[in-house]
Structure formats: C-alpha cells, structure tokens
Amino acid sequence: MKWEYPVYKAPAQKTDGSVAKRVKRALSREEAVRYLAGDDPRPLLVLRECKVCNGTDDALLKGGSGNETTFLLARWFHCVKLPVDVMEEDHPFHNMFTEKKPEHLFICSPDGSNHDPLQSQTSRTELWDSMHDMLAQEYTKKAGKSLKNINKLLNKMDMADSDLTRLKRVFEETLIDDGPGAKKLTKLTKKIAKAELTRNKLHDEFAKASVLELRRPKPAPETEKAEAEATK
C-alpha cells in the first residue's frame, strides 16, 4: 500500500513583532479534510492506527487470499494513515473521526462529503462494495470493468515474467555448458528480446487500464489561486 503520513505544522502567530509559540489544537473537520486532501483530487481512504495494528495494514487487509482486489481498488484512492495519538483531543486531525465510537478507517470524497465509516471487522465484500460505491461517485468510468481488465493483464504479466525468467535461465545454462560461441545463444537472445518486448507492452497496457477520469477537477495550486484572486 502506498500511504501518506501527514504531519500538520500550525502557522506561527506574530504578536508585537515577535513570533508566538505554535499552539497544538484540533482542527475543525473541514480544516482537517482540506489539509489531508491537499491538491490530490482522489477520494480519501483514511486509516487510524491503534496500539494493536500500529506499523501494519492489518486494519484494512485480511488474512489469506483476496487482498489483491483491495490493493487494486486502493490505487484510485488517496490513502492516508494517521498515528495512534490522533485520538488525543488536541491532535490536529482528531475531529476526522466519530466522537462516541471512532471508526478504524473511513472513506470520503476529497471535500469530506460522502463519509463512510468502516471498522477493521468489516468483511472484504462490504469493504469492496463501499470502495466501489465511492469510486462510482468520484470517477466517470466504473471501476469494476477496469478491475476485470487489470486482473486479466496481471495474469498475462505473470506468464510473461515467468517465460522471460525461464529463457534467461536457459541462456545462462547454455553459456556455461556450451560456451559463448554456442549457436543456441543467438536464438535465445532473440527470444529473450521478444519476451521483454511482450512484457513491456503488457506493462504499458496495465498503466493505461489503471487510469480513471475523475469527475472533480484537480485543485489549482495556491500560487495559481492567489494570481486568480489578484486579477479579479
């Protein structure tokens, strides 16, 4: 999983020509969402670490097989992991979670709407359904179709990698047994080049299949926003 670990730095306040010490406080939920989302327009997947799962992805991933689908769906989310002390009342991101029964993870739109609280006990099917629903709201193309295509490509990529590994092994064995002048090496070199080309094409197809178009435009950087305000 590709996680972001945000650390909030409160701006120092100037008083009478001096800089006051930064005071730790919990941001409002709106402020926290805006800070976590940043300039990433993808929906948010936020995981709160606890003393049990600290340093792992256990709250999101389940034992056994099936995590590959979670990994693939997560590619279309802005994945954020928050530390154990986020439950302290003065932690900047404390208000991101429900007060009475804080969820272990949640997904929401980049503006904080469509908040869907989840727990570590949530089944894979429930998790995937929730992720699919969010992706349907935030992307113009259904992720399910892309996911099927990606899974097919992954199988082909596995076969291509396996074939390339086999050819390279045969090449090395032939080089050792028959020497650098062996005629077989010329044919094997051509086969290896062809296998590498096939693998690279599959990687390109995979990259294209992974692209989904967002419904929301990417936020303009702060400099562009300032320039736009200045021209009004």
C-alpha positions in Angstrom: 0.0 0.0 0.0 1.2 3.5 -0.8 0.4 5.5 2.3 0.8 9.2 3.0 1.7 10.1 6.6 0.7 13.7 7.1 2.2 15.9 9.8 0.4 19.2 10.5 2.5 22.3 11.1 0.5 25.1 12.6 1.5 28.6 11.3 3.2 30.7 13.9 1.4 33.7 15.1 3.1 37.1 15.1 2.4 39.4 18.1 4.1 42.8 18.6 6.9 42.0 16.2 7.6 38.6 17.9 6.7 35.1 16.8 4.5 33.3 19.3 4.9 29.6 20.0 2.7 27.3 17.9 -0.2 26.0 20.0 -1.3 22.5 19.4 -5.0 22.2 18.8 -7.5 20.1 16.9 -8.5 21.5 13.6 -12.2 21.6 12.6 -13.2 18.7 10.5 -13.4 21.0 7.4 -9.9 22.3 8.0 -8.6 18.8 8.6 -10.1 17.4 5.5 -8.8 20.3 3.4 -5.3 19.7 4.8 -5.3 15.9 4.3 -6.7 16.2 0.7 -4.2 18.8 -0.3 -4.1 19.1 -4.1 -5.0 15.4 -4.6 -8.5 15.2 -6.1 -8.9 11.5 -5.5 -11.3 10.3 -2.8 -9.7 9.8 0.6 -9.1 6.4 2.4 -8.0 7.2 5.9 -6.8 4.6 8.4 -6.3 5.3 12.1 -3.6 3.2 13.6 -4.1 1.7 17.1 -1.7 0.0 19.5 -2.5 -3.4 18.0 -2.2 -2.6 14.3 0.5 0.1 14.6 3.0 -0.2 11.8 0.9 -2.6 9.8 -2.0 -2.6 7.3 -4.0 -5.2 9.3 -7.0 -2.9 9.8 -7.5 -2.8 6.1 -6.1 -6.1 4.8 -7.5 -9.5 5.8 -5.8 -12.9 6.4 -5.5 -15.3 3.5 -6.0 -14.5 -0.2 -8.1 -11.8 -1.6 -6.1 -8.7 -0.7 -5.1 -8.1 -4.3 -8.5 -6.6 -5.0 -8.2 -4.3 -2.1 -4.7 -3.2 -3.3 -6.0 -2.6 -6.8 -9.0 -0.6 -5.7 -6.8 1.5 -3.3 -4.9 2.7 -6.4 -7.8 5.1 -7.1 -7.8 6.5 -3.5 -5.6 9.0 -1.7 -4.5 6.7 1.1 -3.7 8.4 4.4 -2.5 6.8 7.6 -2.8 8.7 10.9 -0.9 7.8 14.2 -2.3 6.3 17.4 -2.3 9.6 19.2 -4.9 11.0 16.7 -7.4 10.1 19.4 -6.0 12.8 21.7 -8.4 15.7 21.8 -5.7 18.3 20.8 -4.4 16.3 17.9 -4.8 18.3 14.7 -6.8 15.5 12.9 -8.8 14.4 15.9 -12.1 15.6 14.5 -11.8 13.5 11.4 -13.3 10.6 13.5 -16.6 10.0 15.1 -16.5 11.1 18.8 -18.5 8.4 20.5 -17.3 5.3 18.6 -14.3 6.4 16.4 -14.0 4.2 13.3 -10.8 2.4 12.5 -10.9 3.6 8.9 -13.2 5.5 6.6 -13.5 6.7 3.0 -14.9 10.0 1.9 -14.9 12.4 -1.0 -11.9 14.9 -1.1 -14.2 17.6 0.3 -15.2 15.4 3.2 -18.7 14.6 2.0 -20.0 11.0 1.5 -18.2 9.9 4.7 -18.4 6.2 5.1 -17.1 4.9 8.4 -15.6 1.3 8.5 -14.2 -1.0 11.1 -11.4 -3.5 11.0 -14.0 -6.2 11.3 -15.7 -5.2 8.1 -15.8 -8.1 5.6 -14.0 -7.9 2.3 -17.2 -7.8 0.4 -18.5 -4.9 2.5 -15.2 -3.1 2.1 -15.1 -3.6 -1.7 -18.8 -2.6 -2.1 -18.1 0.6 -0.1 -15.0 1.4 -2.2 -16.8 0.7 -5.5 -19.7 3.0 -4.4 -17.2 5.8 -3.7 -15.4 5.3 -7.0 -18.7 5.4 -8.9 -19.4 8.8 -7.3 -16.0 10.3 -7.9 -15.0 8.8 -11.3 -16.7 9.0 -14.7 -16.0 5.3 -15.5 -17.0 2.3 -13.5 -14.0 0.7 -11.7 -15.4 -2.8 -12.0 -14.8 -3.0 -15.7 -11.3 -1.6 -15.4 -10.6 -4.0 -12.5 -11.6 -7.1 -14.6 -9.3 -5.9 -17.4 -6.4 -5.3 -14.9 -6.8 -8.7 -13.4 -6.6 -10.3 -16.9 -3.5 -8.2 -17.6 -1.9 -9.3 -14.3 -2.3 -12.9 -15.3 -0.7 -12.2 -18.6 2.1 -10.3 -17.0 2.8 -13.2 -14.6 3.0 -15.6 -17.6 5.3 -13.1 -19.4 7.6 -12.7 -16.4 7.7 -16.5 -16.0 8.6 -17.0 -19.6 11.3 -14.4 -19.5 12.8 -15.9 -16.3 12.9 -19.3 -18.0 14.6 -18.1 -21.1 17.2 -16.2 -19.2 17.9 -19.3 -17.1 18.3 -21.5 -20.3 20.6 -18.8 -21.7 22.9 -18.9 -18.6 22.9 -22.7 -18.6 23.8 -22.9 -22.3 26.5 -20.3 -21.8 28.1 -22.4 -19.0 27.7 -25.7 -20.8 28.5 -24.8 -24.4 30.5 -21.6 -24.1 29.9 -18.1 -25.6 30.2 -19.3 -29.2 27.2 -21.6 -29.0 24.7 -21.2 -31.8 21.8 -21.7 -29.4 22.7 -18.4 -27.7 21.8 -16.3 -30.8 18.3 -17.8 -30.9 17.9 -17.5 -27.2 18.9 -13.8 -27.4 16.2 -13.1 -30.0 13.6 -15.0 -27.9 14.6 -13.0 -24.8 14.3 -9.7 -26.6 10.8 -10.7 -27.9 9.7 -11.8 -24.4 10.9 -8.5 -22.9 9.0 -6.6 -25.6 5.8 -8.5 -24.8 6.3 -7.9 -21.1 6.9 -4.1 -21.6 3.7 -3.9 -23.8 1.7 -5.5 -21.1 3.1 -3.1 -18.5 2.0 -0.2 -20.8 -1.5 -1.7 -21.2 -1.7 -2.1 -17.4 -0.8 1.6 -16.9 -3.5 2.7 -19.4 -6.1 0.4 -17.8 -5.3 1.8 -14.4 -6.3 5.4 -15.4 -9.8 6.5 -14.5 -11.1 10.1 -15.1 -12.2 12.0 -12.0 -15.4 13.9 -12.0 -13.8 16.7 -9.9 -11.1 18.9 -11.4 -7.7 18.9 -9.8 -7.5 21.9 -7.3 -5.3 24.7 -8.5 -2.0 25.3 -6.6 -2.1 28.1 -4.0 0.1 30.3 -6.3 -2.5 30.0 -9.1 -5.3 30.7 -6.7 -3.5 33.9 -5.5 -2.9 35.0 -9.0 -6.6 34.4 -9.9 -7.7 36.4 -6.9 -5.4 39.3 -7.8 -6.9 39.6 -11.3 -10.5 39.9 -10.1 
